[in-house]
Amino acid sequence: MTALTEQIALASDTRSSRTKPSRGLDRAFHLAAVSSAMLVLLVLAGILGSIVYGGWPAFREFGFGFVTSSAWNVGTEQYGALVAVIGTLASAFLALLIGVPISIGIAVYLTQLCPGWARKPVAMTIELLASVPSIIYGMWGLFIFAPLFARYIQIPVSNVVEGLPIVGTILYARVPSGVGVLTAGIILAIMIVPFVASITRDMLDQIPTVLRESAYGIGCTTWEVVRHVLVPQASVSIIGAIMLGLGRALGETMAVTFVVGNANRLSASIFDPSSTIASRIANEFNEADGMQLNALMALGCLLFVITFIVLIIARLLTRRAKVA
């Protein structure tokens, strides 16, 4: 009985000696985690505060007209963000329109149709595109893709649609140089494909095999399995992947700067040159001073607001998909 009592006391002492350090480590871990979260918020607040402080003189000088004006004249110090905002949204929208179907198609092929021996090489090749620096995409787009695009796409299409209503306005190139909003959208689409395709493929792989086998067992075709089983099951993750690609497209700088044309003019044609917020900041920030610098900082504020709105839309879409 005495020996049993001594063993219980020893076990209790051992447990207490382990509990005290573990509580201390738990507190330290909790403090480190909270500090990391607060650090991210502080950095974000610092970035936002600095660009708002730098862009406030432009907002105070031009008011809401800064957003609605298309003027950008350094000599007269008249600045407006409309051209850059429209160029940013148009190029990002074209990138999604081109890149998302390709990305989903790649993910479906890798998970449903690709032979086992080819799956890893194909997936590795797709993921390798994500490691290519953006400036390489820009140089390739300017020196290789743009001349070919002008020769085989812009010129023939412009000759066909010239004078036609609506279509002629959208697809006619006044100066078929190969650079423009559509070219920027195509380059951005190539850049976002690896991200969207990789995330979508991983999510489709995680869908239980029994769901696919059940669908095939009742006579569904591959298209019906993808359309009615896989995509609804992974819809939340696919929306998140698309929004990740959209964020990449909105903030891309160097590649777009090479191929968008950097022209401050509004045009209904997607073949014509334009500019984006990121490309304008990249082109002018190094030599900007005074009100021009304030206007560029104000453009940064607008880009932050646009990405924040995109984040809110993504949250609403994912919540709606979860409910459905």
N, C-alpha and C positions, 0 to 999 in steps of 0.2 A: 504493500500500500504506500509506503514511504517512497519507494522507487518510482511508482506511478505518479505520485504528486510532484516529485522532482522533475520528471520528464515533462509534465504539463507546464510547470513553471518555466522550464528551459525553453519550451516551444513558444510560450507567451512572450518571453523576453526576446527571442529571435524575431517573432512577428512584429513586436513593437519597434525593434531596432531597424527592421526593414521598412516599416510604415513611415517613420519620421523622415528618413532621407527621401523616400518616394514622394511624400507630401511636398518637401522642399523642391524636388525636381519638377513636380507638377506645377507648383506656383511659378517656377522659373520658365517652364515651357509656356504657361498661360501668358505670362508677361511678355515673352518674346513674340508670341503670336499676335497679341494685341498691339505691340509696338510696331510690328511689321505692317499690320493693317493701317495703323495711324500714320506710318511713314508714307505709305502710298497716297493716302488722302492729303497729307501735307504737301507732297510733291505736286499732286494734281492741282491743289489750291494755289500753290506758288506759280505754276505755269499759267493757270487761268488768270490769276491776279496780275501777272506781269504783262500778258498780252492785252488785257483790258486796260491796264494803266497806259500802255504804249499806244493803244488805238483810240483811247477816249478823245484826244484832241480832234481826230478826224470825225468821229461821231458827233462831237459838239459843233464842229464847223459846218458839216453838211447835213446833219440830222438823218431822217429816214431817207432823204434823197441819195444818200451814199449807197443804199441798197438798190434803189430803182434807177439810178443814173448809169448810162453806158460810157460816160466821158472818162478819159484817163489821159490828161495832158500835164506833163511835168512842167512845161514852160509857164502855163497859166495857173498851175496848182489847182486844177479841177480834177477830182477823182471820184470814180463810181465803180461799184463792184458787180454790176448786173452782168456784164459780159463774162467775167470770170466765174460767177456763180452758175450761170447757165451752161458754160462750157464744162464745168466740173460735174454738174448733174447729168448732162447729156452724154459725156464720155463714160461715166460710171454706169448709166442705164444701158448704153450699148454694150458695155463689157458684160453686164449681167445677162442681157438678151442673147449674147453669143456664147458666153462661157458656161452658164448654168446648165443648159441642155447637154452640152458636151461633157461636162463634169459628171452629171448624173448618168449619162450613157456609159462613160468609162467605169463608174462604180458598179453599174449593173452588169457590164461585161465581165469585170474582174470577179464578181461574186456569183454570177449565174452561168455564164457562157464560156469563160476562158478555160482552156485545158489546164490541168494541174501543173504541167511542166513549164507553161508559159506565164503563169500567174505572177511569180516573183520577179522575173525580168521586166515584165510590163509595168508592174507596180513600182519597181525601183526606177524605171525610166521616167514615169510620171512624177514621182517624188523628186527626182533629180532636177526637174524644171524649177522647183522652189528654191534651189540653192544658187541659181544663176543670178548674179547681181543685176539690179534694175538698170544700171547704166549700160550694161551689155545688151539688154533688150532694146534700150533706146538707140544705141549705135546700130544694131542690126535693123531696127525698124527704119531708121533714117537712110542708111546707105544701101541696104539690100531690099527690104520690103517696100518702101515708099516708091522707088522707081518702077518696080514691077507692078505695084498696085496702080500707079498712074497710067502705065502703058496698057495693061490688060483689063483694067476695071474702070477707072475713072473716064478715060477718053472714049471707049466704046459705049459705056452707059450714058455719058453726056450726049453723045451723038444721037442716041436713040430717043432719049426723053426730052431733048431740047424743044421748048415750046409747048409741052404738054402741061395741063393744069395739075396742080398739087404735086404729082409725081415728078414733073419737071423742076418744080421749085425745090423739092427735097433732094433729088439725086443729080442735079446739074452742077458741074464744077466750072466756075468761071476761069480759074487758073489751075489746070490739072497737074499739080506738082507732086501729088502723092501724099502730102501731109495734110492733116485736117482732123476733124472731130472723129470721123469714122475710123481713120487710121489709129488714132489714140485709143479708141474703144476696142479695136482688134488686138492691139498690143496689151492692153489691160486684161482682156479676156484670156490671152495666153498666160498672163502672170497669175491670174486667180484660179485657173483650172487646177493646178496641183493641190491647193488648199481645199477647195470645195470637194474635189474628187476623193482626196485622201480621207477626209472626215466622213463623207457619205459612204465610202466603201467600208470603213471601220464600223459604222452604225449598222449597215446592212449585214455585215458578218455576225453581229451580236444578236440578230433576230433568231429566236429558237428554230432549229431545223424542223421541228415537228409541225410548225405552221406551214412551211413550204411543202413538206411532204403531204400534209393533209389537203392542201389546195391542189397539188398534182394528183392526189388520189381520187378526188371527185371530178377529175377531167379538165381542170383549168390548163390553159396554155401558159407559156412562159410570160407573155405579155399580161395576161390576166393575173398571174401571181405577182408580178412586179407592180401592176397598177392597183390591185385591190388588197394585197397583203403586205408587201415589203414597204412601199412608199408610205401608206398610212401609218404603219408601225414606227417608221423612222422619221416621220414628218417633222417632229420638233427639232431633231438633230439636223435635218436637212435645212430647215429654216435658219438655224444657228450658223451652219456652214455658209449659206448664201450671204447672211449678214456679215460674216467675217470677210468674205470676198468683197462685199460692197465697201466695207471699211478700208480694205487694202486699195481698192480702186479710187476711192475718194481722196485718200491721202498720198497717193503715189506722185512722186515729183520728177525724178530724173528721166525716166522713160517717157513720160508724157511731155516733158519740156522739149525733148528731141523731135517728137513727131506731131504735136498738136498744131504747130505753125506759129504760135505766139503772136497772133494778130488781134488787136482790140477792136473787133467789129462784130455786130450781130448779123447772123445769116441763117436763113431757113434751111440751107443746104448742109447736109452732114459731110459733104465732100470739102467744104470750104474750111480754111484755117480759123482757129479761134484761140482761146487761152483758158487755163484753169487757175484756180486760186493758188495751188501749189506751184505751178509753173511760173506764174507772175512773181510770186515771192522769191523763187529761186533765181529768176532773171535779174531782178532789180534790187534785192535786199542789200547786196554788197556795196552798191554805190548810192543807196538812198540816204536822204538827209531831210530833216525838217518835216513838213507835212507829208511828203512822199513816204517817209519811214512810218509816220503815224497811220497813213492809209494802208500800208502793207500789214502793219500790226492789226489793224481793224479787219483786214481780210482774214488774218489768222483767227480772229474771234468768230467770224462768220463760219469758217470751216469747222471750228469747234462746235458751234451751235448745230450745224448740219449733221455732224457725226453723232451728237447727243440726240437729235431727233430720230436718226436712224436707229440708235440703241433703244429708244422708247418704242418705236414701231416693232422692232424685233421682239421686245418683251411682250407686247400685246399679241403679236402673231403666235409666239410660242405658248402663251397662256391659252389662247383660243384653240390651238391645236391640242393641247393637253385636255381641255374640256371636251372637245369633240371625240 
